[in-house]
Amino acid sequence: MKNLPLILCAGALLLTLGGCHAQSGMQSVQSADGNQSSSLDSSVNPYQSQDVQADTSEIQPEEKSSQGEGAQMVTLYIGMDDQFQQYQEPYEGTLNEQGMVPAEGVVAEMAQLTGWNLDLAGEITTGKGGITVSFGETCALFSGPPQEQKEEFHVYDSYQLDQTILDSVKKTLQNWAVVPGQGDPDSVDVYYCGPDGKDLVLINSGWTISSTQPYEQFPQGN
């Protein structure tokens, strides 16, 4: 019995130490939770970012599809001789039976891009013999440059305008006519006609382009 107070004191001391250890253990767990939480945060954010990116990637094609429904890109070549600038323009008009942009649509896109009047006298004919383009009476080949020209496509006279139009239409239609990487655009013959289907008489520049011979290059000199 004399030892009872000592036993009780020892028990109380053990309980106190056990409580301190428990508190210390709780603090350790809280600290571990804090560290784990921080680790989870750093791992969750990239995951959420990936989710957002995944959702965006799934939505973007639908948005592009709805915005560009029925549209195809056409490649236009603007320039003369062997110097051409290439442009990619969207076409939203009617497609031909093969589901491709028709030649008339390609020329129309060129007119839209440059601001030049490229009216045609009729449909552009295509076949094994080549491509034939008949320009209308209101075409810039007969009326000259527009009063207000686009700076990027500015020409200084009718001679330069005529050559640029004929060279650009030829280059563009040659590339339009072949499958990229499978055909030679230079092998495609392009013929030009006036509104009457005969020789193309360019009054402003003073030259005549034969309707029975493939167009090769614009006459040199003025």
Secondary structure, 3 states (H helix, E strand, C coil): CCCHHHHHHHHHHHHHHHHHHHHHHHHHHHHHHHHHHHHHHHHHHHHHHHHHHHHHHHHHHHHHHHHCCCCEEEEEEEEECCEEEEEEEEECCCCCCCCCCCHHHHHHHHHHHHCCCCCECCCCEEECCEEEEEECCCCHHHHCCCCCCCHHHCCCCHHHHHHHHHHHHHHHHHHHHCCCCCCCHHHCCEEEECCCCCCEEECCCCEEECCCCCCCCCCCCC
